Amino acid sequence: MSTRPEFFRPPLEYPRIPYGDMLTLGAARGPENVAVVFRDTSLTFREIDALAHRLARALRTLGVTQGDRVAVLTTNCPEYIIAFYAIARLGAVVSPMNPSYKEREIEYQLNDSEAAAIVVHSDLLPLVEAVRAQTPRLRHVVTIGPAPATPGPVRHFTELMACEPAVPLPPLQIAWDDLVALPYSSGTTGLPKGVCLSHKNLVCNNIQFVATARITQADRMMIFLPFYHIYGAMLMGAAAYAGATAVLMERFEPTECLRLIEEHKITLFFVVPPVLVMLSAWPELKKYDLSSIRFTMVGAAPLAPEVTRRFRELTGVTVVQGYGLTEAAPLTHLNPVYSSELNVLESAGLPAHDCEQKVVDVETGETILGPGEVGEICVRGPHVMQGYWKAPEATAATIRDGWLYTGDIGYVDARGYTFIQDRKKEMIKYKGFGIAPAEIEALLFEHPGVADVAVIGKPDPEAGEVPKAFVVKKAGHETLTAEELTAFAKGRLAGYKTVHEVEFVRAIPKTPSGKILRRVLKEQELAKKARA
């Protein structure tokens, strides 16, 4: 009997619709079913759908037009979902922003995306106001949360919708290949790049995920993973399309999370590795009844098999690993959710429906490798991005003949299961978040005492990796200390990008062309650990 996996992931059919209609389809499955639970608020699909129509009309009245980029800067809340679908229905483009960003990061993304408007939580409004003079294209600011204390150019989310009817906009000519989302993904060089995701990309990937994970309107999904991250955005979209209930948290907190699982009888629990590591070692875990959970999905970074085994022993809940990337909208792989025998703990899983994969040699990317041979993982399908925003060279290097070169190194076994071993890219993975070394290096170079610098990810048992900087001091700054440098950098970038360690060196290893040899620095770190 054949062991090839294609039988398990047959082709799907995709409605050729704008992404905003995915919520419409979800609402049609059960208008009075609960769509979102957040704190003491509960909204049905009929209500979410109507509010998204109202906001789409309000944004159009405000002056936002088809094709405009609209940034969204807030933690998880119902307003985020409403805003996302309203912007999509207007034919505009959502550009999610990390609420832990500082002024320089907000300024960069607003300017690079050429955002015409931003929907921002009132707590974060001062950060936006601080960069308004440097973001001339930003015309409209809409706040959620408490209304502004004084009237002014800032408009309030609820007030904007109050005068608009809950009916769809007149039909717009939205093409399937038009952009609908512009999330930013940190690269290994330079600043973060916008990832161009079309209506087709998100419609197809939401349907791929719902089918692969077998999500139905009977499911109740625990979502604390942030919507600005592509993993969280996928969960938001899948719940809306499937008609499932999304129970939201602004951030993970174990006691409250497990209480909500019990109270709402959560069936699908989505995590990143640090959460599972923490829960598996948490003495309070056994106090909670998690029997309603069908499976726990872990993504964003690899998870050690022993953590999976430990969590399952403690809770009886099956854990499945998945894999994806922002450039693929994001899901590309998932282990079977319906069979513990087919779930391979060490594997990223099988390709999702209509996702092709191949492994190519690392040097040229042209030779296709066989089962078990290690190379670069490539994927192809309707969910693969159009390219990088205003970066044709980076796009050409990443997408070749329709194939997305992921930059991840691994192999595919004879059954089609994918195993990720390393990253060709030099991204630092801190608790599932990608950090570009070059972004931290650029900041440290601003210190007058730094002559040269290189940043790598240092292995960390809890975070996966933490940023470590190797610094060459400038002449005349011999007294510069690691504490001074970390204090200088602290608060200038998002907290997860904090430099955890500084080592002063005489020179940074580089190639003849000047490229930093991070591999050499990583090997030195491993050697130090071995000697310790």
VEXLUM-603463 format. One record per residue (C-alpha): y, z, x. Coordinates in pm, whole numbers, plus 32768, in hexadecimal, padded with zeros to 4 digits. Example, Ala and Ser with C-alpha at 12.3 -4.5 7.8 and 13.67 -1.06 7.14 Angstrom:
2
7E3E830C84CE/7F9682CA8557/
# end
This chain:
532
800080008000/815E7FAA807E/823E80CD80E2/837D7FFF80D6/848B80B2800D/85297F8C7F51/84607FE57E1B/852681257DF6/868080877E09/86877F477D35/87C97E7F7D04/88CA7EF77C09/89BB7E4A7B1F/8B2F7E937B47/8C317E5B7A34/8D517D8C7ABB/8E5C7E837A49/8F8C7F2E7AE0/8F4080877B67/901381327A5C/8F1880BB7957/8E05818C79F8/8E9C82C07953/8EAC8202780B/8D3681BF7821/8CEE832B7871/8DC383A1774D/8D0B82B57662/8BBF835E76B6/8C3584A3761A/8DA884C675C8/8D8E8636756B/8CAF86967690/8D5487717794/8DD1869E78B6/8E7D87A27992/8E73891B79B5/8F7A89B97A95/8FCA8B2C7A8F/900C8B7A791E/90448A0D78C0/8F458929781B/8F9287BC77CC/8EBB86C4770E/8E8C8559776E/8F6784F17649/907F85D076CD/9063855F7838/905B83F377CB/918E841F76EE/925184D877FC/920583C778F9/928F82C57803/93C9839877D2/940583BF7947/93CC824D798C/94DD81FD7890/95BF830E791D/959F828B7A80/95EE812B7A09/972381AE7953/978682647A90/977C811D7B50/962781167BF6/95A17FB37BE7/945A7F007C22/93FE7F017D93/94DA802C7DED/943981397EC0/944282967E27/93E783BF7F01/933884EC7E68/936486387F1D/92B8875E7E74/917E882D7E72/906D87F07D6D/90EC88117C09/90DA874E7AC1/922B86AC7B0F/919086057C3F/908E85537B64/919584F27A63/927C846D7B73/916A83A77C21/910282EB7AE7/926982C07A6E/92CE821E7BB5/919B813E7BAA/91E780D47A43/934780777AAB/92BC7F8D7BB3/935880677CC2/92A280F37DF2/924382627E25/927882E77F87/91D884437F97/927085408088/91DD867B811D/929987AC8094/9275885881E6/934D874B8289/948F87AD8337/95D986F18329/958C85F7843E/94418591839C/94DF856E8244/95FC84A282D2/950A83BD838A/942F836F825C/95538340816C/95F7824A825A/94BC819582C7/944481668160/95A6811180F2/957681FE7FCD/966A81CC7EAF/961083157E06/955984597E3F/94AF854C7D50/94C1869D7DFE/947288047DA8/95B088D07D90/953289BD7EA0/952D88967F91/967487FC7F20/973F88988040/966E87D08139/96C4868D8085/983286EB8064/983E873081DB/97E885C58229/98A385128110/99B4849B81FD/98AA83FB82DD/97EC835281BD/98E68259812B/97E4819B8059/978782D37F94/984282AC7E49/9796839E7D5C/971185027D7B/964085977C62/95D487027C74/94B187B77BD5/9494892D7BB1/95CB89FD7B60/96F889277B00/981389097C01/990E8A257BE5/9A37893B7BDD/9A5D87DE7B4E/9A7386C17C44/99C985857CBC/9874862E7CA5/97C085F47B59/96B786D47AC4/955A86547A6F/954586EB7911/96A9869678AE/9677852B7915/954C8506782D/95E385BD7704/969B84907675/958A838E76B1/947E832775B6/930F8356760C/92BF81E475F3/926180E876FF/9367801A77B0/93837EAD774A/92737DE67800/92BC7DB27971/92327CA37A50/91757D887B3F/90867CC77C1D/8F407D637C90/8FAB7D347DF8/90FF7DD97DC7/912D7F217E80/910580617DBA/90E681687ECD/91728191802B/90D482C680C8/911B83048236/90008321832F/903E83A4848D/8FD882B1859B/8F8282F88704/90C482608784/921F828286FA/927C831785AC/91AE830F846A/917781BA83CA/918D8166825B/904380F081C8/90727FDA80C7/8F8C801E7F9F/8F917F2F7E79/8F417F617D0A/8DF67EB37D58/8DA97FA77E73/8DDB80E07DA2/8D3F805B7C62/8C077FEF7D1E/8BE781277DF3/8C1382157CCF/8AFD815C7C18/8A2681527D54/8A4B82CA7D7D/8A0A831C7C0E/88CD82477C1A/885482C47D6C/889284337D17/882283FF7BAC/895584A67B15/896E84B47998/8A5F85447896/89798672787F/89D286D479E5/8ACD87DC7A4A/8B5787A27BA6/8BE788AF7C89/8D0B880F7D43/8DCC88D37E46/8DC787B77F42/8F2E87387F4B/8F8886037E83/906385827FA0/8F2485608071/8E55842F8018/8D23850A7FD2/8DE485CE7ECC/8E7D848F7E3E/8D1F84027E0F/8CB485397D4F/8DE985257C73/8DA483B87C24/8C3183E87BE7/8C6C85067AF3/8D70843D7A34/8C9783067A1A/8B5383BC79C4/8BF784A078C6/8B8B85D57988/8C4B871C798E/8D0E87677ACE/8D4288D97B17/8E5D88E57C14/8EC589D47D24/8FF589AE7E05/8F268A1A7F2E/8DD38AB27F75/8DB18C297F4A/8C468C9F7F39/8C5B8DB27E33/8D2A8CE77D3E/8C608BAB7D7E/8B138C527D36/8BA38D037C07/8C108BB17B7B/8AB88B1F7BC0/8A1A8C327AEE/8B1F8C2979DA/8B1F8AB079AB/89B38A767A06/8A13897A7B0F/890E88697B42/89A087B57C72/8A2988707D9E/8AE087A77EA9/8B27883D7FFE/8B7487FA816A/8AA188928283/8B7E89C382CF/8B608A368164/89E58A26816B/89DD8AD382BE/8AB58BED8236/89F58C1480F0/88A58C1481A1/89168D40826E/89D18DF08155/89278F3380E8/89AF8F177F83/89098DC77F40/87CF8E547E9E/889C8F077D96/88EF8DC07CE9/881B8CEB7C04/88298B837C81/87008B077BB7/87D58A137AEE/881C893F7C24/875287FC7C34/87B087BF7D9D/88B588087EA4/894786DD7F58/89D2870980B6/8AAB8604815C/8BD385C48245/8B128636837B/89A8866483EB/88F187A28387/87E8884E8457/8695884383A2/866189B883D4/87978A018302/870B892A81E9/85BD89DE81F8/86608B3481FA/873C8AE780CB/86158A608008/85408B91805D/86558C7A7FE3/86B28BBF7EA6/859B8ACD7E4D/86A289B97E3D/865688657ED6/875187EA7FD8/878486758011/885385D98124/893584B180E9/8A0983D881CA/8B3D830481A3/8C9982C38226/8DF28285819B/8DD5811581F2/8CAB80F98102/8D5581AB7FDE/8C87827F8058/8B1382987FFE/8A1C81C180BE/88E2829C80D0/883B83B78014/86E48454801D/861A843B7ED9/8694854A7DEC/855C85477D14/8448858B7E13/843386987F1C/831985D57FBF/83F884A77FF7/852385778067/8526856781E5/85EE86928262/865F85F783A9/86C084AD830B/880684338270/87258394816C/86E5823B80DE/87F6813A809F/889D81567F4B/886980457E49/88EF7EF57EC9/89407F838020/88A17EB98138/88777F4A8294/88237ED783F1/88237F6E854D/88BC7EA6866A/88D47ED587E1/89FC7FAA884A/8A767EC3895C/8AAE7D7E889C/8A647DD88733/89AE7C8E870D/883D7CDA874B/87897D68861C/869E7E81867E/85507EDA85E7/84CB801C8548/84F98149862B/85E58095871A/873081498750/8875808E871F/89AD807C8646/897C80A084CE/8A167F878400/8A2D7F6C8286/8A8F7E5E818D/8ACD7E648018/8BD07E537EFF/8C567FA87F63/8CC77F4A80C4/8E417F5980F3/8F217E298109/8FA57EA08258/909F7F8982FB/92057F93827D/92E87EBE8358/91E37EBD8470/913D7D658487/90AD7D9C85E3/90067EE58580/8F847E3C8443/8EEF7D1A8508/8E447E0B85F6/8DAE7EDB84DB/8D4C7DD183DC/8C8F7CA68465/8BF57B9F8381/8C0B7C968262/8B577DA98321/8C017EF98353/8BC17F7984B4/8BC080EF8476/8BE2816685DC/8ABC825185A4/898B823E8681/882D826885F8/86F581B68585/86368152844D/84C581A38430/83B880BF83A2/83F28142823F/856980FF824A/85E08265827E/8716827B8357/8741837D846B/889983BB8501/888D84358668/89EC841B86F4/8B3E837886C5/8BB18249877D/8D0A82AA8710/8DA483D587B8/8E0E848C867F/8DFB86058681/8D3E8684854E/8DC687DB84F0/8D18886483B8/8CF387058331/8E5B86A1837A/8EA28588846C/8FA085CE857E/902A84BE865E/9042853F87C6/916784558802/923484FE86F1/921586538799/924F85B788EE/939085178872/940A866B87FC/93B287208940/946186118A08/95A38682895F/959687C68A24/967187A58B5B/956788448C37/945087498BE9/941B86298CDB/92D385AD8C4A/91E0861D8B3E/909185C98AA2/8FF88666896D/8E8686708917/8DAB87178815/8CFF884788A7/8BB688A187F8/8BD889CE8714/8AB88A6C8652/8B838AA18514/8C8B89908510/8BBB887D85AE/8CCC883186A9/8E1D88C78701/8F3A881B87BE/8F508870892F/906B87EF8A09/905A879E8B7C/91BB87AA8C07/925F87428D4C/939E88098D8E/94E287628DF3/957687BE8F42/965D88E58F18/959789708DEF/94838A1B8EB1/94AE8B5A8DE4/94598AAD8C9B/93448B6D8BEA/92418B0C8AE7/92DC8C0489F7/94318B608A15/93A08A0A89D2/92D38A7088A2/94028B298817/94D189EC8848/93D589198787/938C8A158674/942489BB8526/948A885C858A/934C87BF8500/925D882483EB/91A589688430/905388C38461/90E787FE8586/9139893E8646/90E5893687B9/8FDE8A4487F2/8FD38A39896B/90A589B78A8D/901F89788BEA/910A89178D04/908488098DEC/910887418F13/90C285ED8E79/903A854B8D3C/8F1084648D78/8F6A83018D11/8EEE819C8D2A/8FA680A78E0D/9062802C8CD8/90D9818B8C8B/8FF281E78B6B/8F8F83558B65/8E2183928BBA/8DDF84978AB1/8C6C846D8AEC/8C9A84FE8C4A/8D57862A8BC1/8C4B86658ABB/8B3B86558BC2/8BF887578C90/8C06883C8B61/8A8F881B8B2B/8A5188678C9A/8B2689A38C82/8A638A128B51/891989D58C05/898A8AAA8D2E/8A078BC58C51/
# end
